[in-house]
Amino acid sequence: MPMGSDVVFQKSNLTMNKLIASLSLALCCWSTVTLSADEELFVATPLTPANSFTPGIEGPACDAAGNIYAVNFCEQQTIGMTTPSGESSIFVKLPGESVGNGIRFNQAGTMFVADYVGHNILTVDMTTREVAVFAHSDEMSQPNDIAIMEDGTLFASDPNWPAENGRVWRIDLDGTVTLAADNLGTANGIEVSPDGKTLYVNESIQQNVWKFQIDPEKNIVDKQLLKKFDDHGFDGMRCDVDGNLYVTRYGKGTVVKLSPVGEILQEIDVLGAKPSNICFGGPDGRTAYVTEVEHQRLVQFRVDRPSLAWHRWQK
C-alpha cells in the first residue's frame, strides 16, 4: 500500500508503541472513514432521472465541494452541474460549435474540457463561468478524454473512429500540444497512476488496456499490455488511491475494477448498457458517478477506497 511519506525508524529512542503510532498516522493519510458494517458496496442506483441528458452524456468530474459536472445536460453543447443529492442545472453553455467530452479539474479548481468538435482543450473559470481555449491543434482527430498529472500537465486521447486508430497528446502547462504516442488503436479512456509514473490508455474497438511509463521529461515510453478483453468496448476510466483502475465497459453495461497488474477485482452492473465515463466524489471520495448513455442519466455506487482525484483535493 503506498504511503504519503516514509516512516523514519529511530532505533535509539523509538519504542514499539511509538512505532505503531507512527505507522497508524501514516496509514491515515491514505485511508478514509471506517467502512460501515452494513454499507452496500458496488451496487448502482440512479442519481438523475432518465433522459435528463442527451445521448452525448459524458465528462464527468467532481469539484472540491462534491458537485458532479457532465456534458450535454438537457441539450448539446452544455455542461450540467449535479449536486450529490441529484439536483441538476445548466452550469455553462459552450460557445460556437464546441461540444464537450471529457472533463478534469486541476488543483487550483480550473475546469478543463475536451472539445472534440473544435479540436480544443477548453478551460472554464468556475467563478465567472468564462470559457476560453487553453490548447488547440488541427492535427487532432478529436480530443476525447483527459488525464491530468498532479502538476497540471494533461494527456488527451485522440481516437480516429473511421480509421480505427488513435493517438495520445500531451498538453503542457503553457498550452503547448505535443504528440505523445502514435499508431494506437481507438484510444479512448486515459488515466495517470497515483505515483505519476504510469499512463493508462484503453482502445475501445481493439479491447486493450495499455500502460506506458512516464519519464522525467513527461514522455510516455515502454508500452505494455495491462489487460486484453474478449468482448465489448471501453470508454472512460479512473484510478483510486491504491492504483486500481475503474474502466467503463461500453456495450456490456458494467464498470470493471482492475488491479495495477490487470487482475479483475470487481465488475459492477451500472443499470444501462452504455456507460461512457466515470468519476468519484462524495464526502469521503468513495462514491462513483457514471455517465450512462442508454438511459441518458447519471448513476452512482459506493466503493471501498477513495479516488485519486478526491485525494488530491484534500491536499
HELIX and SHEET records of a PDB file:
HELIX    1   1 MET A   16  TRP A   30  1                                  15    
HELIX    2   2 LEU A  308  TRP A  313  1                                   6    
SHEET    1   A 4 THR A  45  PRO A  46  0                                        
SHEET    2   A 4 ARG A 297  ARG A 302 -1                                        
SHEET    3   A 4 THR A 287  GLU A 292 -1                                        
SHEET    4   A 4 PRO A 275  GLY A 281 -1                                        
SHEET    1   B 4 PHE A  53  CYS A  62  0                                        
SHEET    2   B 4 ILE A  68  PHE A  73 -1                                        
SHEET    3   B 4 THR A  78  THR A  82 -1                                        
SHEET    4   B 4 SER A  88  LYS A  93 -1                                        
SHEET    1   C 4 GLY A 100  PHE A 105  0                                        
SHEET    2   C 4 MET A 111  ASP A 115 -1                                        
SHEET    3   C 4 ASN A 120  VAL A 124 -1                                        
SHEET    4   C 4 VAL A 131  HIS A 136 -1                                        
SHEET    1   D 4 ILE A 146  ILE A 148  0                                        
SHEET    2   D 4 LEU A 154  ASN A 160 -1                                        
SHEET    3   D 4 ASN A 165  ILE A 171 -1                                        
SHEET    4   D 4 VAL A 177  LEU A 184 -1                                        
SHEET    1   E 4 ALA A 187  VAL A 192  0                                        
SHEET    2   E 4 THR A 198  GLU A 203 -1                                        
SHEET    3   E 4 ASN A 208  ILE A 214 -1                                        
SHEET    4   E 4 ILE A 220  LYS A 228 -1                                        
SHEET    1   F 4 MET A 237  CYS A 239  0                                        
SHEET    2   F 4 LEU A 245  ARG A 249 -1                                        
SHEET    3   F 4 THR A 254  LEU A 258 -1                                        
SHEET    4   F 4 ILE A 264  ASP A 269 -1                                        
END                                                                             
